[in-house]
Amino acid sequence: MKTPAFIALAALLGVTGLLPATARAGIDSCGNIDLSAEARCEVVIEGGCEVQCEPVAFEAACSGRLYAQCEGECNAEISVDCQASCTGECNGQCEVDPPAFDCQAGCEANCSAECSGRCSSGDSECAASCRGTCSGSCEANCEGTPPEASCEGKCEASCQGSCEGEANIDCQIECQAGGYVDCKAELSGGCEADCRSPEGALFCDGQYVDYGNNLQECVAALEAAYNIEVQFDASCEGNSCEASGSVSCAVDSDASRAAWGSGWFGAAAMVVVVAAGSRRRLARP
C-alpha cells in the first residue's frame, strides 16, 4: 500500500513523533525545480549514482535558479488580448465544473503551450527555461489565492500568471541562456557530493534536485506542494532492511532517532520513488 512520504519514512525508521509539521515549503528546499505531473523521484545511494550527474540532468534545477536571477530584467507588460482571451475561456470552465479548476495547473497549461513555438526541436535548455518561466510566474500569482476563493477569482490569478509568463518567455530564454554553463558546473559538484553522502542524491525524472543539505525539508516540500505518495523499494525483516540494489542495514529505534537528528536521512539505505499527482512548482521566497 502506498503511504504518504513522511508517514512511510517514519514507520520504516521508527521515528514517529519527530516529524515536523511542515506546510508548503520554499524555493530553498528543493532548488526551485519544476516538475511534471507524472514526475518520478528517487533517492539514489551509491551504486552508480555519480553516473547520473551529467550536464543534461541539471537543466531543470538551473532553469529554476536562472529564472529567479533574470526576473528583475524580464518584466514585460501583459497583453490585453491574452488576458481577455484567457479570462473568457477560464470563466467558461468555471460554469461547467467550478470545484475542478486548479489555478496552478490551468495557468501552466495555458502558458506552456507557447513553448513549442519558442524553442527549436532538441533545444532542451530553451525548453527548460520556457517551462520554468511559466511555472514560476504561475506560482507567484496562484500561491496567494486562498483555497476558498471563487472559481472566477482563481481564474483571474491563473490568467494573470499565464499572460505574465507568456510576456516574459523570450526575455527569460535569452537571459538564462548565458548562465547554464556555470550553473551546471556548480551543480555537478553538488550532485557528486550528494552521491557520496549517507543521504544520497535526489533525482526527479532524471533531473538532479538541489536540496542544499536539507533532504528532509525537500521531501517534506514535495509532499506539501504535490499530491504525492511514496513507495519504498526495500524489504524488511525484523530490524534488518535491505534496499534494492543497495546496501543492508539494521534499523534500531534509538539509532534511527540519532541518525535523523544528525541529518542521516539515508540511514535505511533505500530508494524512494515519488509519484507527483499534479504539476506545481515549489514556492519562491
C-alpha positions as CSV (number, residue, x, y, z in Angstrom):
1,M,0.0,0.0,0.0
2,K,1.3,3.4,-0.9
3,T,1.9,5.7,2.1
4,P,2.4,9.5,2.4
5,A,6.1,10.3,2.4
6,F,6.8,11.2,5.9
7,I,4.4,8.6,7.4
8,A,6.0,5.8,5.5
9,L,9.5,7.0,6.2
10,A,8.8,7.3,9.9
11,A,7.4,3.8,10.0
12,L,10.5,2.4,8.4
13,L,13.0,4.3,10.6
14,G,11.0,4.1,13.8
15,V,11.0,7.9,14.3
16,T,7.3,8.8,14.6
17,G,6.8,11.7,16.9
18,L,9.8,13.5,15.5
19,L,8.2,14.7,12.3
20,P,7.9,18.4,11.7
21,A,4.6,20.0,10.8
22,T,5.8,21.3,7.5
23,A,3.5,23.3,5.3
24,R,4.2,24.3,1.7
25,A,8.0,24.8,1.7
26,G,10.0,27.3,-0.2
27,I,12.5,27.5,-3.1
28,D,15.4,26.8,-0.8
29,S,14.2,23.3,0.0
30,C,14.3,21.8,-3.5
31,G,16.3,24.2,-5.6
32,N,13.2,25.7,-7.2
33,I,13.0,22.7,-9.6
34,D,10.0,22.4,-11.9
35,L,8.3,19.0,-12.0
36,S,5.8,17.5,-14.4
37,A,2.5,15.8,-13.5
38,E,4.0,12.3,-13.9
39,A,7.3,13.1,-12.2
40,R,9.0,10.1,-10.5
41,C,11.7,10.9,-7.9
42,E,14.2,8.7,-6.3
43,V,16.9,9.0,-3.7
44,V,20.0,7.2,-5.1
45,I,22.6,5.9,-2.7
46,E,25.9,4.8,-4.2
47,G,25.6,2.1,-6.8
48,G,26.3,4.2,-9.9
49,C,24.8,7.4,-8.5
50,E,27.5,9.6,-9.9
51,V,26.9,8.3,-13.4
52,Q,23.6,10.3,-13.3
53,C,25.4,13.5,-12.5
54,E,25.6,14.6,-16.2
55,P,25.1,18.1,-17.6
56,V,21.6,17.3,-19.0
57,A,20.5,16.3,-15.5
58,F,20.9,19.9,-14.3
59,E,18.7,21.8,-16.7
60,A,15.5,21.8,-14.6
61,A,17.4,22.9,-11.5
62,C,19.3,25.6,-13.4
63,S,16.2,26.9,-15.1
64,G,14.7,27.5,-11.6
65,R,17.8,29.3,-10.4
66,L,18.2,31.4,-13.5
67,Y,14.5,32.3,-13.6
68,A,14.9,34.0,-10.3
69,Q,18.1,35.8,-11.4
70,C,16.5,37.1,-14.6
71,E,13.2,38.1,-13.1
72,G,14.4,41.6,-12.4
73,E,15.3,42.1,-16.1
74,C,12.2,40.5,-17.6
75,N,9.1,42.4,-16.7
76,A,7.2,43.0,-19.9
77,E,3.7,44.3,-20.0
78,I,0.9,41.8,-20.2
79,S,-1.0,41.6,-23.4
80,V,-4.6,42.9,-23.1
81,D,-5.7,40.3,-25.7
82,C,-4.1,37.5,-23.8
83,Q,-5.8,38.5,-20.6
84,A,-9.2,38.8,-22.2
85,S,-9.0,35.6,-24.1
86,C,-7.7,33.6,-21.2
87,T,-10.3,35.0,-18.7
88,G,-13.2,34.3,-21.1
89,E,-12.1,30.7,-21.6
90,C,-11.4,30.2,-17.9
91,N,-14.7,31.5,-16.8
92,G,-16.3,29.2,-19.2
93,Q,-14.7,26.3,-17.4
94,C,-16.0,27.6,-14.1
95,E,-19.5,27.4,-15.4
96,V,-19.0,23.7,-16.2
97,D,-17.3,22.4,-13.0
98,P,-16.1,25.1,-10.6
99,P,-14.5,22.7,-8.0
100,A,-12.4,21.0,-10.7
101,F,-10.5,24.2,-11.6
102,D,-6.9,24.3,-10.4
103,C,-5.3,27.7,-10.6
104,Q,-1.7,26.5,-11.0
105,A,-2.4,23.6,-13.4
106,G,-4.7,25.8,-15.6
107,C,-2.1,28.6,-15.6
108,E,0.8,26.4,-16.6
109,A,-1.2,24.5,-19.2
110,N,-2.0,27.8,-21.0
111,C,1.4,29.4,-20.7
112,S,3.4,26.3,-21.5
113,A,1.5,25.8,-24.8
114,E,3.7,28.7,-26.1
115,C,7.0,26.8,-25.5
116,S,6.9,24.6,-28.6
117,G,6.8,27.7,-30.8
118,R,9.6,29.5,-28.9
119,C,12.2,26.7,-28.9
120,S,13.7,24.7,-31.7
121,S,13.5,20.9,-31.6
122,G,16.1,19.4,-29.4
123,D,17.0,22.7,-27.6
124,S,16.4,21.3,-24.1
125,E,17.8,24.3,-22.3
126,C,15.4,26.6,-24.1
127,A,12.5,24.3,-23.3
128,A,13.5,24.2,-19.6
129,S,13.7,28.0,-19.5
130,C,10.3,28.3,-21.1
131,R,8.6,25.8,-18.8
132,G,10.4,27.3,-15.8
133,T,9.2,30.8,-16.6
134,C,5.6,29.6,-16.9
135,S,5.8,27.7,-13.7
136,G,7.5,30.5,-11.7
137,S,5.0,33.1,-12.9
138,C,2.0,30.9,-12.3
139,E,3.1,30.0,-8.8
140,A,3.7,33.6,-7.9
141,N,0.2,34.5,-8.9
142,C,-1.7,31.4,-7.8
143,E,0.0,31.0,-4.4
144,G,-1.7,34.0,-2.9
145,T,-5.1,32.8,-4.0
146,P,-6.8,31.1,-1.0
147,P,-8.5,27.7,-1.5
148,E,-11.9,29.1,-0.6
149,A,-11.7,31.7,-3.3
150,S,-14.4,31.6,-6.0
151,C,-13.6,29.9,-9.3
152,E,-13.7,33.3,-11.0
153,G,-11.1,34.6,-8.5
154,K,-8.8,31.6,-9.2
155,C,-9.3,32.3,-12.9
156,E,-8.2,35.8,-12.5
157,A,-5.0,34.8,-10.8
158,S,-4.4,31.9,-13.2
159,C,-4.7,34.2,-16.3
160,Q,-2.6,36.9,-14.7
161,G,0.2,34.3,-14.2
162,S,-0.2,32.7,-17.6
163,C,-0.2,36.0,-19.5
164,E,2.7,37.4,-17.4
165,G,4.7,34.3,-18.1
166,E,4.0,34.4,-21.9
167,A,5.0,38.1,-22.0
168,N,8.4,37.3,-20.5
169,I,9.3,34.0,-22.1
170,D,11.5,35.4,-24.8
171,C,13.4,37.6,-22.4
172,Q,13.8,34.8,-19.9
173,I,15.1,32.4,-22.5
174,E,17.7,34.9,-23.7
175,C,18.7,35.9,-20.2
176,Q,19.0,32.4,-18.9
177,A,21.0,31.1,-21.9
178,G,24.3,32.6,-20.7
179,G,24.0,31.1,-17.2
180,Y,23.7,27.4,-17.9
181,V,27.4,26.6,-18.2
182,D,28.3,28.0,-14.8
183,C,25.2,26.6,-13.2
184,K,25.7,23.1,-14.5
185,A,29.4,23.2,-13.4
186,E,28.3,24.2,-9.9
187,L,25.6,21.6,-9.6
188,S,27.9,18.9,-10.9
189,G,30.0,19.2,-7.8
190,G,26.9,19.2,-5.6
191,C,25.5,16.1,-7.2
192,E,28.7,14.1,-6.8
193,A,29.0,15.2,-3.2
194,D,25.4,14.1,-2.5
195,C,26.1,10.7,-4.1
196,R,28.9,10.2,-1.7
197,S,26.9,11.3,1.3
198,P,24.8,9.0,3.5
199,E,21.7,10.8,2.4
200,G,22.2,10.2,-1.3
201,A,21.3,12.3,-4.3
202,L,17.7,13.1,-5.3
203,F,16.6,12.9,-8.9
204,C,13.2,13.5,-10.5
205,D,12.7,12.2,-14.0
206,G,16.5,12.0,-14.3
207,Q,16.9,15.6,-13.2
208,Y,19.1,16.4,-10.2
209,V,17.3,18.1,-7.3
210,D,19.5,20.5,-5.4
211,Y,18.2,20.1,-1.9
212,G,21.0,22.1,-0.3
213,N,21.9,19.8,2.6
214,N,18.2,19.7,3.6
215,L,16.9,16.4,2.2
216,Q,14.3,16.1,4.9
217,E,12.9,19.5,4.2
218,C,13.0,18.9,0.4
219,V,11.0,15.7,0.7
220,A,8.6,17.5,3.0
221,A,8.2,20.2,0.4
222,L,7.5,17.7,-2.3
223,E,4.8,16.2,-0.1
224,A,3.3,19.6,0.7
225,A,3.5,21.1,-2.8
226,Y,2.4,18.0,-4.7
227,N,-0.3,15.4,-4.3
228,I,2.3,12.6,-3.8
229,E,2.7,9.2,-2.3
230,V,6.0,7.5,-1.7
231,Q,6.9,3.8,-2.5
232,F,9.9,2.2,-0.8
233,D,11.7,-0.4,-2.9
234,A,13.1,-2.1,0.2
235,S,12.4,-5.3,2.0
236,C,12.5,-5.5,5.8
237,E,12.5,-8.5,8.2
238,G,12.6,-7.7,11.8
239,N,15.1,-4.9,12.3
240,S,17.1,-5.7,9.1
241,C,16.3,-3.8,5.9
242,E,17.8,-4.2,2.5
243,A,17.3,-1.6,-0.2
244,S,17.0,-2.6,-3.9
245,G,20.5,-2.9,-5.4
246,S,21.9,-1.0,-2.4
247,V,23.3,-2.0,1.0
248,S,21.7,-3.7,4.0
249,C,21.4,-2.1,7.4
250,A,20.0,-2.7,10.9
251,V,17.2,-0.4,11.9
252,D,17.2,0.4,15.6
253,S,14.8,2.9,17.1
254,D,17.4,4.7,19.2
255,A,20.0,4.7,16.5
256,S,17.4,5.9,13.9
257,R,16.4,8.8,16.1
258,A,20.0,9.8,16.4
259,A,20.6,9.4,12.7
260,W,17.5,11.5,11.9
261,G,18.6,14.3,14.3
262,S,22.0,14.4,12.7
263,G,20.6,14.6,9.2
264,W,21.4,11.0,8.2
265,F,18.2,10.7,6.2
266,G,19.6,7.8,4.2
267,A,20.1,5.6,7.3
268,A,17.9,2.9,5.9
269,A,19.8,3.0,2.5
270,M,16.6,2.9,0.5
271,V,15.3,4.0,-2.9
272,V,12.4,6.4,-2.7
273,V,10.0,6.8,-5.6
274,V,7.8,9.8,-5.6
275,A,4.7,9.9,-7.8
276,A,3.6,13.5,-8.3
277,G,-0.1,13.8,-8.9
278,S,-0.3,17.4,-10.1
279,R,2.1,19.8,-11.8
280,R,3.2,22.5,-9.4
281,R,6.3,24.5,-8.7
282,L,7.7,25.0,-5.3
283,A,7.1,28.4,-3.7
284,R,9.5,31.2,-4.2
285,P,10.9,33.0,-1.2
